[in-house]
Amino acid sequence: MLKRIVIGLAAIGLIGLGLFWWLTIPATVAASSLPAHQANLANGQAMFNAGGCASCHAVPNQPDRLSLGGGLAIPSPFGTFYAPNISPDPGDGIGRWSEADFVTALVKGTSPSGAHYYPAFPYTSYQRATTDDVRDLFAYLKTLAPVSGRVRDHDMPFPFNIRRTLGGWKLLFLDGKPFVADPARSATWNRGSYLVNGLGHCAECHSPRNLLGGIVEAQRFAGGPNPEGEGWVPNITQKRLGDWSVKDIGYFLETGMTPDGDTAGGSMARVIKNTSQLSPADRAAMAEYLKSLPPVEGPPRPKSKTEKDGK
Protein backbone atom coordinates (compact mmCIF):
# COMPACT_ATOMS: atom_id res chain seq x y z
CA MET A 1 0.00 0.00 0.00
CA LEU A 2 2.78 2.42 1.00
CA LYS A 3 4.67 1.56 -2.16
CA ARG A 4 1.63 2.45 -4.27
CA ILE A 5 1.27 5.77 -2.48
CA VAL A 6 4.93 6.60 -3.05
CA ILE A 7 4.70 5.65 -6.72
CA GLY A 8 1.52 7.68 -7.11
CA LEU A 9 3.05 10.75 -5.48
CA ALA A 10 6.16 10.40 -7.63
CA ALA A 11 4.00 10.17 -10.75
CA ILE A 12 2.02 13.26 -9.75
CA GLY A 13 5.28 15.09 -9.08
CA LEU A 14 6.68 14.17 -12.48
CA ILE A 15 3.48 15.23 -14.22
CA GLY A 16 3.50 18.53 -12.33
CA LEU A 17 7.15 19.13 -13.18
CA GLY A 18 6.49 18.34 -16.84
CA LEU A 19 3.49 20.69 -16.90
CA PHE A 20 5.53 23.45 -15.26
CA TRP A 21 8.36 22.92 -17.76
CA TRP A 22 5.92 23.13 -20.66
CA LEU A 23 4.11 26.21 -19.36
CA THR A 24 7.37 28.08 -18.77
CA ILE A 25 9.00 27.50 -22.16
CA PRO A 26 10.55 30.86 -23.19
CA ALA A 27 8.54 32.43 -26.02
CA THR A 28 10.28 33.66 -29.17
CA VAL A 29 9.50 35.62 -32.32
CA ALA A 30 10.31 33.71 -35.50
CA ALA A 31 12.32 35.52 -38.15
CA SER A 32 9.85 34.25 -40.74
CA SER A 33 7.07 36.20 -39.00
CA LEU A 34 8.79 39.54 -39.65
CA PRO A 35 7.77 41.03 -43.00
CA ALA A 36 10.12 43.09 -45.15
CA HIS A 37 10.92 46.39 -43.45
CA GLN A 38 12.88 49.49 -44.42
CA ALA A 39 14.52 50.77 -41.26
CA ASN A 40 13.84 54.37 -40.26
CA LEU A 41 16.93 55.46 -38.31
CA ALA A 42 15.41 58.76 -37.21
CA ASN A 43 12.50 56.89 -35.69
CA GLY A 44 14.91 54.40 -34.16
CA GLN A 45 16.75 57.25 -32.46
CA ALA A 46 13.44 58.63 -31.17
CA MET A 47 12.57 55.20 -29.75
CA PHE A 48 16.03 55.01 -28.17
CA ASN A 49 15.41 58.29 -26.38
CA ALA A 50 11.83 57.43 -25.45
CA GLY A 51 12.98 54.09 -24.04
CA GLY A 52 15.73 55.68 -21.98
CA CYS A 53 18.15 52.97 -23.09
CA ALA A 54 21.15 55.10 -22.15
CA SER A 55 19.91 55.54 -18.58
CA CYS A 56 20.76 51.94 -17.72
CA HIS A 57 23.05 50.73 -20.49
CA ALA A 58 25.55 53.59 -20.84
CA VAL A 59 28.87 52.86 -19.13
CA PRO A 60 28.69 54.46 -15.66
CA ASN A 61 30.83 57.42 -14.63
CA GLN A 62 31.67 58.68 -18.10
CA PRO A 63 30.01 61.44 -20.17
CA ASP A 64 29.09 59.63 -23.40
CA ARG A 65 25.47 58.45 -23.15
CA LEU A 66 25.91 56.53 -26.42
CA SER A 67 28.70 54.35 -25.02
CA LEU A 68 26.41 51.41 -24.31
CA GLY A 69 28.85 49.02 -22.65
CA GLY A 70 26.58 48.53 -19.65
CA GLY A 71 27.71 47.75 -16.12
CA LEU A 72 25.30 49.86 -14.07
CA ALA A 73 24.36 48.06 -10.84
CA ILE A 74 20.60 47.92 -10.27
CA PRO A 75 19.79 46.76 -6.72
CA SER A 76 16.42 45.18 -5.95
CA PRO A 77 14.77 43.16 -3.17
CA PHE A 78 15.61 40.02 -5.17
CA GLY A 79 19.30 40.69 -5.79
CA THR A 80 21.49 43.01 -7.82
CA PHE A 81 21.20 43.23 -11.58
CA TYR A 82 23.90 44.58 -13.87
CA ALA A 83 22.79 46.28 -17.07
CA PRO A 84 24.29 44.41 -20.03
CA ASN A 85 26.35 45.67 -22.93
CA ILE A 86 23.93 46.54 -25.78
CA SER A 87 26.49 48.13 -28.06
CA PRO A 88 27.01 46.48 -31.47
CA ASP A 89 30.21 44.80 -30.25
CA PRO A 90 30.16 41.27 -31.73
CA GLY A 91 31.77 39.63 -28.73
CA ASP A 92 30.41 41.41 -25.70
CA GLY A 93 27.35 43.26 -26.99
CA ILE A 94 24.52 42.56 -29.43
CA GLY A 95 26.60 42.70 -32.60
CA ARG A 96 25.79 39.10 -33.51
CA TRP A 97 22.09 39.33 -32.71
CA SER A 98 19.55 38.95 -35.46
CA GLU A 99 16.60 41.28 -35.79
CA ALA A 100 14.35 38.48 -34.54
CA ASP A 101 16.61 38.05 -31.48
CA PHE A 102 16.15 41.72 -30.64
CA VAL A 103 12.39 41.74 -31.14
CA THR A 104 12.14 38.58 -29.03
CA ALA A 105 14.15 40.17 -26.23
CA LEU A 106 12.04 43.32 -26.07
CA VAL A 107 8.54 41.90 -26.42
CA LYS A 108 8.95 38.37 -25.05
CA GLY A 109 11.73 38.83 -22.50
CA THR A 110 13.73 35.93 -23.94
CA SER A 111 17.45 35.95 -24.72
CA PRO A 112 19.01 34.67 -27.98
CA SER A 113 20.12 31.59 -26.05
CA GLY A 114 16.52 30.85 -25.09
CA ALA A 115 16.64 31.92 -21.44
CA HIS A 116 14.15 34.13 -19.64
CA TYR A 117 15.31 37.68 -18.94
CA TYR A 118 14.69 39.12 -15.51
CA PRO A 119 11.99 41.83 -15.52
CA ALA A 120 14.52 44.42 -14.40
CA PHE A 121 14.61 44.63 -18.19
CA PRO A 122 11.11 46.14 -18.53
CA TYR A 123 9.69 43.96 -21.28
CA THR A 124 6.30 44.08 -19.56
CA SER A 125 6.13 47.64 -20.93
CA TYR A 126 8.19 47.13 -24.09
CA GLN A 127 5.67 44.52 -25.28
CA ARG A 128 3.31 47.43 -26.08
CA ALA A 129 5.70 48.78 -28.73
CA THR A 130 5.01 48.13 -32.40
CA THR A 131 7.29 45.67 -34.14
CA ASP A 132 8.34 48.36 -36.61
CA ASP A 133 9.44 50.68 -33.80
CA VAL A 134 11.43 47.87 -32.18
CA ARG A 135 13.08 47.04 -35.52
CA ASP A 136 13.94 50.70 -36.07
CA LEU A 137 15.46 50.84 -32.59
CA PHE A 138 17.63 47.82 -33.41
CA ALA A 139 18.77 49.42 -36.66
CA TYR A 140 19.71 52.60 -34.78
CA LEU A 141 21.67 50.72 -32.11
CA LYS A 142 23.72 49.06 -34.84
CA THR A 143 24.92 52.51 -36.02
CA LEU A 144 26.55 53.26 -32.66
CA ALA A 145 30.14 52.54 -31.73
CA PRO A 146 30.89 49.05 -30.40
CA VAL A 147 32.12 48.92 -26.81
CA SER A 148 34.19 45.93 -25.71
CA GLY A 149 33.89 44.46 -22.25
CA ARG A 150 31.58 41.79 -20.91
CA VAL A 151 29.42 42.78 -17.96
CA ARG A 152 29.49 40.57 -14.89
CA ASP A 153 26.64 38.20 -14.12
CA HIS A 154 23.72 39.26 -11.96
CA ASP A 155 24.13 38.66 -8.24
CA MET A 156 20.99 36.68 -7.48
CA PRO A 157 20.58 34.39 -4.45
CA PHE A 158 18.65 31.12 -4.54
CA PRO A 159 15.88 30.64 -5.63
CA PHE A 160 15.85 33.82 -7.72
CA ASN A 161 18.86 32.59 -9.69
CA ILE A 162 16.69 29.89 -11.29
CA ARG A 163 15.62 31.64 -14.48
CA ARG A 164 13.09 28.99 -15.44
CA THR A 165 10.83 30.18 -12.64
CA LEU A 166 10.50 33.48 -14.51
CA GLY A 167 8.26 31.64 -16.94
CA GLY A 168 5.73 31.40 -14.12
CA TRP A 169 6.20 35.10 -13.37
CA LYS A 170 5.50 35.92 -17.00
CA LEU A 171 2.26 33.93 -16.89
CA LEU A 172 1.11 36.36 -14.21
CA PHE A 173 2.50 39.67 -15.45
CA LEU A 174 3.33 39.47 -19.18
CA ASP A 175 0.03 39.56 -21.05
CA GLY A 176 1.41 39.84 -24.59
CA LYS A 177 -1.02 42.60 -25.56
CA PRO A 178 0.18 45.32 -27.96
CA PHE A 179 -0.81 48.94 -27.55
CA VAL A 180 -4.34 49.71 -28.75
CA ALA A 181 -5.30 53.32 -29.44
CA ASP A 182 -8.39 54.76 -27.79
CA PRO A 183 -10.66 56.04 -30.60
CA ALA A 184 -12.38 58.40 -28.17
CA ARG A 185 -9.10 60.25 -27.53
CA SER A 186 -7.02 62.58 -29.69
CA ALA A 187 -4.05 61.47 -31.76
CA THR A 188 -1.78 63.44 -29.43
CA TRP A 189 -3.16 61.73 -26.33
CA ASN A 190 -2.78 58.31 -27.95
CA ARG A 191 0.81 59.08 -28.94
CA GLY A 192 1.52 60.05 -25.35
CA SER A 193 -0.14 56.92 -24.00
CA TYR A 194 1.89 54.80 -26.39
CA LEU A 195 5.19 56.37 -25.35
CA VAL A 196 4.47 56.44 -21.61
CA ASN A 197 3.11 52.90 -21.38
CA GLY A 198 5.38 51.34 -24.01
CA LEU A 199 9.03 52.08 -24.54
CA GLY A 200 8.93 54.96 -22.04
CA HIS A 201 8.02 52.38 -19.32
CA CYS A 202 7.19 55.14 -16.82
CA ALA A 203 5.03 52.84 -14.68
CA GLU A 204 7.93 50.48 -14.04
CA CYS A 205 9.44 52.91 -11.53
CA HIS A 206 6.44 55.07 -10.66
CA SER A 207 4.23 52.21 -9.39
CA PRO A 208 4.31 50.11 -6.22
CA ARG A 209 5.01 46.40 -6.57
CA ASN A 210 3.66 43.30 -4.89
CA LEU A 211 5.68 40.59 -3.17
CA LEU A 212 6.36 38.89 -6.51
CA GLY A 213 7.73 42.06 -8.03
CA GLY A 214 4.74 42.74 -10.26
CA ILE A 215 3.13 46.17 -10.55
CA VAL A 216 0.09 46.74 -8.34
CA GLU A 217 -2.33 47.62 -11.14
CA ALA A 218 -4.79 49.47 -8.91
CA GLN A 219 -1.97 51.89 -8.02
CA ARG A 220 -0.26 52.19 -11.39
CA PHE A 221 1.65 55.51 -11.59
CA ALA A 222 0.89 56.22 -7.91
CA GLY A 223 4.52 56.06 -6.78
CA GLY A 224 6.07 53.96 -4.08
CA PRO A 225 9.38 52.67 -2.73
CA ASN A 226 12.28 53.07 -5.13
CA PRO A 227 12.70 49.61 -6.72
CA GLU A 228 16.44 50.34 -6.99
CA GLY A 229 16.92 50.83 -3.26
CA GLU A 230 16.67 53.90 -1.04
CA GLY A 231 14.21 56.70 -1.55
CA TRP A 232 10.67 57.12 -2.78
CA VAL A 233 9.47 57.43 -6.37
CA PRO A 234 6.76 60.10 -6.65
CA ASN A 235 3.13 59.68 -7.57
CA ILE A 236 2.65 61.05 -11.11
CA THR A 237 -1.14 60.88 -11.21
CA GLN A 238 -3.24 63.98 -10.57
CA LYS A 239 -3.11 63.07 -6.88
CA ARG A 240 0.31 64.75 -6.83
CA LEU A 241 0.52 66.59 -10.15
CA GLY A 242 -2.90 68.21 -9.96
CA ASP A 243 -1.35 71.68 -9.84
CA TRP A 244 0.89 71.01 -12.84
CA SER A 245 -0.30 72.11 -16.26
CA VAL A 246 0.37 70.19 -19.46
CA LYS A 247 3.05 72.77 -20.26
CA ASP A 248 4.60 72.28 -16.81
CA ILE A 249 4.92 68.54 -17.41
CA GLY A 250 6.32 69.05 -20.89
CA TYR A 251 8.85 71.58 -19.59
CA PHE A 252 9.90 69.15 -16.86
CA LEU A 253 10.49 66.41 -19.44
CA GLU A 254 12.65 68.86 -21.38
CA THR A 255 14.64 70.51 -18.59
CA GLY A 256 14.08 68.58 -15.37
CA MET A 257 12.72 71.77 -13.76
CA THR A 258 9.55 71.61 -11.66
CA PRO A 259 7.02 74.48 -11.50
CA ASP A 260 8.40 75.52 -8.09
CA GLY A 261 11.98 75.71 -9.37
CA ASP A 262 13.26 72.39 -8.07
CA THR A 263 15.23 70.04 -10.32
CA ALA A 264 15.08 66.31 -10.99
CA GLY A 265 17.67 64.25 -9.17
CA GLY A 266 18.78 60.65 -8.84
CA SER A 267 17.75 58.26 -11.59
CA MET A 268 15.20 60.79 -12.89
CA ALA A 269 18.05 63.09 -13.88
CA ARG A 270 19.25 60.32 -16.21
CA VAL A 271 15.74 59.99 -17.60
CA ILE A 272 15.58 63.73 -18.37
CA LYS A 273 18.77 63.42 -20.44
CA ASN A 274 16.74 61.12 -22.69
CA THR A 275 13.36 62.87 -22.75
CA SER A 276 15.12 66.17 -23.46
CA GLN A 277 16.20 64.64 -26.77
CA LEU A 278 12.63 63.86 -27.84
CA SER A 279 10.79 66.10 -30.25
CA PRO A 280 8.66 68.86 -28.68
CA ALA A 281 5.62 67.10 -30.14
CA ASP A 282 6.42 63.81 -28.39
CA ARG A 283 7.09 65.54 -25.06
CA ALA A 284 3.81 67.43 -25.42
CA ALA A 285 2.01 64.17 -26.16
CA MET A 286 3.46 62.49 -23.07
CA ALA A 287 2.52 65.53 -21.00
CA GLU A 288 -1.06 65.48 -22.27
CA TYR A 289 -1.42 61.82 -21.41
CA LEU A 290 0.15 62.15 -17.96
CA LYS A 291 -2.09 65.13 -17.17
CA SER A 292 -5.11 62.95 -17.96
CA LEU A 293 -4.27 60.28 -15.36
CA PRO A 294 -6.96 60.29 -12.67
CA PRO A 295 -5.85 60.83 -9.07
CA VAL A 296 -4.78 57.58 -7.42
CA GLU A 297 -3.79 57.23 -3.79
CA GLY A 298 -0.41 55.55 -3.54
CA PRO A 299 1.01 53.48 -0.71
CA PRO A 300 1.75 55.37 2.51
CA ARG A 301 5.23 56.80 2.57
CA PRO A 302 7.23 55.82 5.67
CA LYS A 303 8.01 58.64 8.04
CA SER A 304 11.52 60.02 7.95
CA LYS A 305 13.76 59.66 11.00
CA THR A 306 13.16 63.34 11.78
CA GLU A 307 9.39 62.85 11.67
CA LYS A 308 9.64 59.74 13.86
CA ASP A 309 11.66 61.67 16.41
CA GLY A 310 9.05 64.44 16.41
CA LYS A 311 11.49 67.08 15.23
C-alpha positions in Angstrom: 0.0 0.0 0.0 2.8 2.4 1.0 4.7 1.6 -2.2 1.6 2.4 -4.3 1.3 5.8 -2.5 4.9 6.6 -3.1 4.7 5.6 -6.7 1.5 7.7 -7.1 3.1 10.8 -5.5 6.2 10.4 -7.6 4.0 10.2 -10.8 2.0 13.3 -9.7 5.3 15.1 -9.1 6.7 14.2 -12.5 3.5 15.2 -14.2 3.5 18.5 -12.3 7.1 19.1 -13.2 6.5 18.3 -16.8 3.5 20.7 -16.9 5.5 23.5 -15.3 8.4 22.9 -17.8 5.9 23.1 -20.7 4.1 26.2 -19.4 7.4 28.1 -18.8 9.0 27.5 -22.2 10.6 30.9 -23.2 8.5 32.4 -26.0 10.3 33.7 -29.2 9.5 35.6 -32.3 10.3 33.7 -35.5 12.3 35.5 -38.1 9.9 34.2 -40.7 7.1 36.2 -39.0 8.8 39.5 -39.6 7.8 41.0 -43.0 10.1 43.1 -45.1 10.9 46.4 -43.4 12.9 49.5 -44.4 14.5 50.8 -41.3 13.8 54.4 -40.3 16.9 55.5 -38.3 15.4 58.8 -37.2 12.5 56.9 -35.7 14.9 54.4 -34.2 16.7 57.3 -32.5 13.4 58.6 -31.2 12.6 55.2 -29.8 16.0 55.0 -28.2 15.4 58.3 -26.4 11.8 57.4 -25.4 13.0 54.1 -24.0 15.7 55.7 -22.0 18.1 53.0 -23.1 21.2 55.1 -22.1 19.9 55.5 -18.6 20.8 51.9 -17.7 23.1 50.7 -20.5 25.5 53.6 -20.8 28.9 52.9 -19.1 28.7 54.5 -15.7 30.8 57.4 -14.6 31.7 58.7 -18.1 30.0 61.4 -20.2 29.1 59.6 -23.4 25.5 58.4 -23.2 25.9 56.5 -26.4 28.7 54.4 -25.0 26.4 51.4 -24.3 28.9 49.0 -22.7 26.6 48.5 -19.6 27.7 47.7 -16.1 25.3 49.9 -14.1 24.4 48.1 -10.8 20.6 47.9 -10.3 19.8 46.8 -6.7 16.4 45.2 -5.9 14.8 43.2 -3.2 15.6 40.0 -5.2 19.3 40.7 -5.8 21.5 43.0 -7.8 21.2 43.2 -11.6 23.9 44.6 -13.9 22.8 46.3 -17.1 24.3 44.4 -20.0 26.3 45.7 -22.9 23.9 46.5 -25.8 26.5 48.1 -28.1 27.0 46.5 -31.5 30.2 44.8 -30.2 30.2 41.3 -31.7 31.8 39.6 -28.7 30.4 41.4 -25.7 27.3 43.3 -27.0 24.5 42.6 -29.4 26.6 42.7 -32.6 25.8 39.1 -33.5 22.1 39.3 -32.7 19.5 38.9 -35.5 16.6 41.3 -35.8 14.4 38.5 -34.5 16.6 38.0 -31.5 16.2 41.7 -30.6 12.4 41.7 -31.1 12.1 38.6 -29.0 14.1 40.2 -26.2 12.0 43.3 -26.1 8.5 41.9 -26.4 9.0 38.4 -25.0 11.7 38.8 -22.5 13.7 35.9 -23.9 17.4 35.9 -24.7 19.0 34.7 -28.0 20.1 31.6 -26.0 16.5 30.9 -25.1 16.6 31.9 -21.4 14.2 34.1 -19.6 15.3 37.7 -18.9 14.7 39.1 -15.5 12.0 41.8 -15.5 14.5 44.4 -14.4 14.6 44.6 -18.2 11.1 46.1 -18.5 9.7 44.0 -21.3 6.3 44.1 -19.6 6.1 47.6 -20.9 8.2 47.1 -24.1 5.7 44.5 -25.3 3.3 47.4 -26.1 5.7 48.8 -28.7 5.0 48.1 -32.4 7.3 45.7 -34.1 8.3 48.4 -36.6 9.4 50.7 -33.8 11.4 47.9 -32.2 13.1 47.0 -35.5 13.9 50.7 -36.1 15.5 50.8 -32.6 17.6 47.8 -33.4 18.8 49.4 -36.7 19.7 52.6 -34.8 21.7 50.7 -32.1 23.7 49.1 -34.8 24.9 52.5 -36.0 26.6 53.3 -32.7 30.1 52.5 -31.7 30.9 49.1 -30.4 32.1 48.9 -26.8 34.2 45.9 -25.7 33.9 44.5 -22.3 31.6 41.8 -20.9 29.4 42.8 -18.0 29.5 40.6 -14.9 26.6 38.2 -14.1 23.7 39.3 -12.0 24.1 38.7 -8.2 21.0 36.7 -7.5 20.6 34.4 -4.5 18.7 31.1 -4.5 15.9 30.6 -5.6 15.9 33.8 -7.7 18.9 32.6 -9.7 16.7 29.9 -11.3 15.6 31.6 -14.5 13.1 29.0 -15.4 10.8 30.2 -12.6 10.5 33.5 -14.5 8.3 31.6 -16.9 5.7 31.4 -14.1 6.2 35.1 -13.4 5.5 35.9 -17.0 2.3 33.9 -16.9 1.1 36.4 -14.2 2.5 39.7 -15.5 3.3 39.5 -19.2 0.0 39.6 -21.0 1.4 39.8 -24.6 -1.0 42.6 -25.6 0.2 45.3 -28.0 -0.8 48.9 -27.5 -4.3 49.7 -28.7 -5.3 53.3 -29.4 -8.4 54.8 -27.8 -10.7 56.0 -30.6 -12.4 58.4 -28.2 -9.1 60.3 -27.5 -7.0 62.6 -29.7 -4.1 61.5 -31.8 -1.8 63.4 -29.4 -3.2 61.7 -26.3 -2.8 58.3 -27.9 0.8 59.1 -28.9 1.5 60.1 -25.4 -0.1 56.9 -24.0 1.9 54.8 -26.4 5.2 56.4 -25.4 4.5 56.4 -21.6 3.1 52.9 -21.4 5.4 51.3 -24.0 9.0 52.1 -24.5 8.9 55.0 -22.0 8.0 52.4 -19.3 7.2 55.1 -16.8 5.0 52.8 -14.7 7.9 50.5 -14.0 9.4 52.9 -11.5 6.4 55.1 -10.7 4.2 52.2 -9.4 4.3 50.1 -6.2 5.0 46.4 -6.6 3.7 43.3 -4.9 5.7 40.6 -3.2 6.4 38.9 -6.5 7.7 42.1 -8.0 4.7 42.7 -10.3 3.1 46.2 -10.6 0.1 46.7 -8.3 -2.3 47.6 -11.1 -4.8 49.5 -8.9 -2.0 51.9 -8.0 -0.3 52.2 -11.4 1.7 55.5 -11.6 0.9 56.2 -7.9 4.5 56.1 -6.8 6.1 54.0 -4.1 9.4 52.7 -2.7 12.3 53.1 -5.1 12.7 49.6 -6.7 16.4 50.3 -7.0 16.9 50.8 -3.3 16.7 53.9 -1.0 14.2 56.7 -1.5 10.7 57.1 -2.8 9.5 57.4 -6.4 6.8 60.1 -6.6 3.1 59.7 -7.6 2.7 61.0 -11.1 -1.1 60.9 -11.2 -3.2 64.0 -10.6 -3.1 63.1 -6.9 0.3 64.7 -6.8 0.5 66.6 -10.1 -2.9 68.2 -10.0 -1.4 71.7 -9.8 0.9 71.0 -12.8 -0.3 72.1 -16.3 0.4 70.2 -19.5 3.1 72.8 -20.3 4.6 72.3 -16.8 4.9 68.5 -17.4 6.3 69.0 -20.9 8.9 71.6 -19.6 9.9 69.2 -16.9 10.5 66.4 -19.4 12.7 68.9 -21.4 14.6 70.5 -18.6 14.1 68.6 -15.4 12.7 71.8 -13.8 9.5 71.6 -11.7 7.0 74.5 -11.5 8.4 75.5 -8.1 12.0 75.7 -9.4 13.3 72.4 -8.1 15.2 70.0 -10.3 15.1 66.3 -11.0 17.7 64.2 -9.2 18.8 60.6 -8.8 17.8 58.3 -11.6 15.2 60.8 -12.9 18.1 63.1 -13.9 19.3 60.3 -16.2 15.7 60.0 -17.6 15.6 63.7 -18.4 18.8 63.4 -20.4 16.7 61.1 -22.7 13.4 62.9 -22.7 15.1 66.2 -23.5 16.2 64.6 -26.8 12.6 63.9 -27.8 10.8 66.1 -30.2 8.7 68.9 -28.7 5.6 67.1 -30.1 6.4 63.8 -28.4 7.1 65.5 -25.1 3.8 67.4 -25.4 2.0 64.2 -26.2 3.5 62.5 -23.1 2.5 65.5 -21.0 -1.1 65.5 -22.3 -1.4 61.8 -21.4 0.2 62.2 -18.0 -2.1 65.1 -17.2 -5.1 62.9 -18.0 -4.3 60.3 -15.4 -7.0 60.3 -12.7 -5.8 60.8 -9.1 -4.8 57.6 -7.4 -3.8 57.2 -3.8 -0.4 55.6 -3.5 1.0 53.5 -0.7 1.7 55.4 2.5 5.2 56.8 2.6 7.2 55.8 5.7 8.0 58.6 8.0 11.5 60.0 7.9 13.8 59.7 11.0 13.2 63.3 11.8 9.4 62.9 11.7 9.6 59.7 13.9 11.7 61.7 16.4 9.0 64.4 16.4 11.5 67.1 15.2 
